Amino acid sequence: MTGLHITVGQKNADIIGNDNRALQAAIDYIAALGGGTVEILSGTYIMRDALHLRSNITVKGQGENTTLWKADGVETSLLLDGDFGEEQITLENPDGFKVGYGVSITDDQGGGFHTAVGTILWQKDNTFGVNVPMGGDYLISRNARAATTFPVISGYHIENARIENLTVDGNRENNPHLNGCRGAGIFLYRGHHTTLQNCAIKNYHGDGISFQQSQHVTVENCTCTGNTHLGLHPGSGSQHPIIRNCRSEDNGRIGLFLCWRVKHGIFENNDLIGNGDTGISIGHKDTDNVFSNNRSLRNGCEGILFRNESEPMGGHRNTFENNQILDNGDKNKGYGIRILGETHDLTFTNNRIGNDETATQRIGVHIGEKADRIHLNNNDLSGNLDAEIEDTRQVVSV
């Protein structure tokens, strides 16, 4: 990166402003000159569209004193079907949609990967142009709809970006949900060699941090709290991620969710605490990862879940060392580690798997009937209420 440096603030800065337009102007200016640093001074900045990252840019704030706040969102039905590849939408109620605002479009069968997320370019009555083509056919018969939802910070097709010392507030009470495959408080799509450091993401109606098809992403010393879905979401072929020294707490579903094809990752010294369902969830082709010195505590059902996948799709060859998996579940259900599907070649060494404070974890390790080659070495499994190991296989090989 070059030594170029520019400040954005509400006073005494190179660019004066308090919303995404001022922040974006600074990023685009530095990017046009080859890269550098955009420093966001203390204050709350209202985000009506994502802050779009560029390659070779560092964006840094003042920690909890610099907050990017998602503006109130609105949602309405489409008046006409949104056709695949089309770059405009016609809305039943255009109130709250304006040129320059971020927008997402989907329907009940759109799914996360096919939701279109972009920026409104023009308006004529209740028809709006957008800067991305529709990712599917969004049909009125399937509740086709648009909302002013978007990632607060977004990076598409970038390399070597850094985000440091920023707070993102998703204003979840006043925004519709956006699926984590296409949005989050901080979202990357093919954002290779990007680093997130010392960032706090809270109250987003969706995921805290999500990165998709992004290689060599590093997330360090970040917190994801109070988001309605997932805290940390590496997914869809993101290989060689590093997530360390992070805290993912009180999120609606899962603290750390390895989506599809997350491989060769390092996950160390993270806290996954009090999430609605699961601390760490692993599944579809998520292989060859190492988890060490993490704490998965007081999650709603499991500390660690291997999802129900067939053998070709399973989360194989993952290693867990020196983790604490404690107090997960409630009086009716509660697993330290729950291994489903045809998952094999897992190694657990020197982990503490039991109860410490709330005494709710009923099963230390559940091994499903189709799992195989589950290696348990020198783990402390004391204190689980019903069983240290619940092995449902007919052939046991531990």
Number of C-alpha atoms within 10 A of each C-alpha: 13 12 8 14 15 17 19 24 22 18 13 10 14 14 17 14 16 18 21 24 18 18 25 19 14 22 26 17 14 22 19 9 10 16 23 22 24 25 23 28 21 18 17 19 24 19 27 24 26 29 24 18 25 26 23 20 27 24 24 22 24 17 17 16 15 20 24 27 23 28 21 18 21 18 22 19 20 25 17 16 21 26 16 13 12 16 18 20 23 21 22 16 15 19 11 13 22 17 13 16 20 26 26 23 27 28 23 13 15 18 13 14 15 19 23 24 27 23 23 24 17 15 17 8 9 15 17 20 18 25 16 16 17 24 20 21 19 27 20 16 9 14 16 23 25 29 22 27 30 33 33 28 22 23 23 18 14 19 22 18 24 20 22 21 22 24 24 26 24 30 18 20 12 14 21 19 20 25 19 28 24 24 33 33 32 27 27 28 22 19 27 25 18 27 19 23 21 20 26 26 27 28 22 36 28 29 37 34 32 28 32 27 19 27 21 19 26 19 23 21 18 25 25 28 25 25 31 22 26 34 35 30 24 29 25 21 20 27 23 19 24 18 23 22 18 24 24 30 28 26 32 22 23 34 36 30 22 27 22 22 22 29 24 19 24 16 21 22 19 25 22 30 27 27 33 22 24 32 35 24 22 25 26 23 22 28 25 18 20 18 20 20 19 24 23 30 30 33 33 26 28 34 35 25 22 26 18 20 17 16 16 11 18 25 34 26 19 20 17 20 19 18 22 23 29 32 31 36 27 18 11 9 14 27 33 35 27 21 27 22 21 21 28 20 16 21 18 18 17 17 22 21 28 30 24 18 10 13 19 25 35 24 26 31 23 19 22 19 17 18 25 21 15 18 14 16 13 10 15 15 20 14 20 24 16 12 18 20 15 15 17 13 13 8 11 13 11 12
